[in-house]
Amino acid sequence: MTSELHETTRLLPGQALRVAVDPGHALWVLEGCLNVVSPPGWFGDTVFSVKTPLQAGDVHVVERGGWIEICALSPAEFRALPAAQPAPAAPLVARLVQLLTGQVAWRGQ
């Protein structure tokens, strides 16, 4: 779902960027100050978003995927770091072969 961001992005004060990101996506602030507004979430019957202020050197990891808003409070530059990809799971047949041949140590032993 992550939208394409340039390796580094510059924003002027008052500029905002809305971008779709996956969980685990990170923003590294290289210079300036930013506010990052989280994707909307629900608390009971109320929709809410969390605003996180960031300064140069800060790294912010997005917990929930969705549309975030990045707002510049001063001239700012940041780098988008994509979410780490999980290791592919072993296919079911390969896992079964491992179990049948005893090549896997059982947990709890």
C-alpha angles and dihedrals in degrees: 000000000000113000117229113266125182115250089260126015128199124205130185121222110289095018118125132195124200115201138168114238138178123235110279094031110141136206120206114198109218097179139353131018129296139179116216116201113203125229112276115273137183128245106181105305094341128094114216141174128199120228115209120191114215133189134193110301095023122125119204121196116202109229099192125039120237139082116333129185121221113198124188116225091180133003100305142181124193140172124224115223114195121230115270112258115237117240111264114260118245112259115259094247093051090049091050091051090051091051094046094048093046094239093132123077111228115239116245095034 
